[in-house]
Amino acid sequence: MPQDEEYRFSRLARETSTQVGRPWAFALAAGFVLLWLVSGPIFRFSDTWQLVMNTVSSIVTFLMVFLIQNAQNRDSTALQLKLDELIKATNSRKDVIGIEDKPQPELDSKKERESSSG
């Protein structure tokens, strides 16, 4: 993916995840559920009605998972970079810089050593 497209996707993901966490987005989702409940008897709870409602909600959910995950990944990376800078700027232990990139067994081993020594 070219860098410009990746930047646009990241910006879209960040903005979307910010907006869907707002009260109006919750109201919109609640309105959709209310519309779903009210329209059920009108369409006699037909198979087509169920299919349309389930398809719409599945598509929205599927797309939102990727957008929100992208925003969370960016936030996590930014937080790790900030923490690494704080560790570098203080007299803290430098061996924990970048520890989030270590394999899980190495993290578990380090955790055990830390808990047994302190």
N, C-alpha and C positions, 0 to 999 in steps of 0.2 A: 504494500500500500504506500503510495507516494506520501511524503511528509506533509504536504499541504492538505491532502485528504484526511490524513490521520489527525491533524490539528483540528480540522473542521468537525470530525466525528467526536473528538474529545470535548470540544466546546459544546457541541450539541448534547452530548451525554451529561456534561456537568450542568448545563442550563436546565435540561429536562429533569434531572434528578432533584435539582433545587426547586423547580416549579411544582413537581408532583408531591412534594412534601408540604405544600402550603394548604391552608384551609379550603380554598376554592377547589382544589383538586379532589379533596375528600368529599366536598359537597357534590362535585360532578359525578364521582363514583357512586355516592349514595343516591343521586338522582337516577343514574343508570339502573341501579337495583330497584328503585321504586318504579321506574318505567317498565322494567322487566316484570315486576309483580302485577302491576296494573294491566299490562298488555296481555298477560297470560289468559285471563278469562275471555278477553275480546277475541283472541285467536283460538280459543277452546283448547289451549295447551297442546297445540298440534305438534307433530314431529318437526315440521319446518320451523315453527316458532322456537322450539328448543334448539334446533340445529343452528339457527341464526344467532341466538343469544350466546350459546356455548362457543361458537366460532369466534364471535367478536371478542368475548372475554378472554379466550385462549390466545388470540393473536396479540391483544394488548399486553397480557401477562408475559408472553414469550419475548416480545420486544423490550419491555421494561426491565426484564432480568438482565439483558445485555447492557442496556444503557446505565443502569444503576451499578452494575459490577464494574464497568469502565470507570465511572466516577469514584467508586470506592478504591479501586486499584491506584488511581492517580493520587487520591488523598493519602493512602497508606504509604506510597513511595515518597511523597512530599514530607510526611511526618517522620519517616525514617531518616531522610536526609537532614532534617532539622535536628533530630536527636543526635545524629552522628556529629554534627557541627558543635553541639553543646558538649559532647564528650571530648572532642578534640580541644575545645577552648578551656576545659577545666583540667584538674589533676586527677580525673577519673581514670578507671582502667581502660586502656585503649584496645584490649583484646575483645571487647564487646561491640566494637564498630563493625557494622556489616553482618552481625550475627544472624540476622533474619534470612540471609542467603545460605546458611549452613544446612546440611541435611538433618532431618528430624532425629536420627540416632545420635548425632553429635550434640544436638541441643539437649536431648534427654540426658546424655552423659554429663554435660556441663552442669545441668540443673542438679543432678544427683551429687556431683562434687561440691557444688555451692551449698546445698542443704546439709551435707555431712560435715562441712568445715565451719559452718557458721551457726 
